[in-house]
Amino acid sequence: MRPLSVGLAFLVACAPPEPPEILNAEPAIRLAYPPRDVGTVRLLPDGSLSMLIVVDVDNIQLTSPYVEGVEAQEGQGHWHATLGAAEGYQASFEPYQVFTREPGEVSLGVTRLTVSLQNNLHDDLSQFANWQSSIEFEVVEYEDPADSADTGDTGS
């Protein structure tokens, strides 16, 4: 029984280890999907856009800004997704959303998708270094896969 009591006394007498250094203690957001090398995004047949966005958010609790009486609280917020110079944003308080735009709201060509952290009152959290993240890609017209499929003609 003596070895056990000596071991317990040793454990009680030791100081706890120092906590690890926190590398990024500020709120931050990073686009996890679509990938940076997405290249092109095709419109749907009706000319609308629908794409999955996934973000990695650090050091902020994602909360709904759509609660009556909500106030800005440190450590809480949500994020906005915007596309190019188009008016408006799409808000989310989940780490993902399906970003949509109606026909005519998206121009063909190179554009930028930006996600940004907001407080509960929709104010930018621009005081933090990594408060936004973005990627560029080209928006192209819908192409029916059947139109581009191999016809099976062997040339004989």
N, C-alpha and C positions, 0 to 999 in steps of 0.2 A: 504494500500500500504506500510505502514511502516514495518510490519513484514517481507515482502519479501526483502526489502533493508537490514535489519539487518541480515537476513539469508545469503544473498549474501556476505555481508561484512565478516561474519564469515567464509564462504567457501574460500574466497580469502586469508584470513589471516592465515589459517592453513597450516602447512608444509606438503608436501606429505609424505606418509609412506615410510619407508626404503624398498628397494627391497628385495625379499626373497633371502636367501643364495643359490647360485648355487652349488648343490652337486657334479656334475661331469662336470667341465668346459673343460676337455680335450676330444679330440676325442676318441670315444669308439665304439666297435662293439660287438654284442652278437648274437649268433645263436638263432633264435626264432623257426625255423622249419628246419630240423626234431627235434622232442623233444629229450631231453637227454636220455630218457628211450626207444629209438626206438628199441633197441635189435638187430634185424636183418634187412638186406636189401637184397632183392632178385635180381639177375641178370635177364635180359630179356631173352626170348627164344634163341636169337642169341648170348648170352653171353655178351652183352653190358650192361651198367648201365645208368639209367636215373632217377634222383631224384630231387625233388623240394627243393630248399634252400631258406629260408627267413631269413633276418637279421634285427636287430634293430641297427641303426647307430645314434650316438649322436655327435653333435658339429662338424660336417664336412659336407660340401655340396658335394653330389655325382655328379661328372662330368665325362664326357667321356675322357679317356686318348688318344683317337684315333682321335684327331683333329690336323690337321697340324699346326706346330708351337707351340704346347702346352708347357707351362712352369710350373714348380712347383710353386704353390701359396698356402700360408698358409690358412688353412681352407677349402681347396678343395682336392678331391681325389676320390678314388674308392676302391673296395675290390677284393681280390682274393680268390678263393676256391681251395684247394688242397686236394688230397686223399692219405693218407699214404705216402710211399716213392716214389710214382709214379712221373715221370718227368712231369714238366709243371704245369700250373694253368689255371683256367678259370676266367677271369675278368668280373666284372659287375659294372655298375654305376646306377643300380636300386636296390631297397631293396629286390629283389628276382631274382632268375634265375633257369633255369632247368640245372642241372649239368649233363654232359654226359661224358661217356668214351666208347671207341670202344671195341669190343670183343678182349680179350687178354690183355687189359690194366689194368685190375683189378684182383688181386689175391683173391682167396677164403680165408676166415678166418677173424680174428679181424683186423680192420684198424681204422684209425683216419681221420675224416673230419675236416679240419681247414679252417677258414675264417680269413683274415687279412686285415687291412687297409693299403692302399698304397697312395703315393702322385701321382700327375699327370704324373710323370716320372717312375712309377712302383717301386719306392723305398719304403721299409718298413717304417711304422711310428712307429718303435719299441721304440722310445723315450717316448711313452705314455704307461701307465700301462695296459690299456685294449685294446691294439691294435689288439689282436687276441682272438679267441674263438674256442673251438673244442669239439667234441664228439667222442666217440668210439662206434663201432657197428660191428657186424659180417656180412660179405658178404657171401651169400649162393647161390647155384645154383638155377636156375629156376625150379619151380615145377608146372606142369600143374594142375590147380584146378580140372579138370575132373578126373585125375588119383587118387586124394585123396578123391574124393566125395564118400559119402555113396552109396553103390550099391543097397540099398533097400532090401537086403537079410535079412529076419527075422529069419533065422536059422531053419525054419520048413520044 
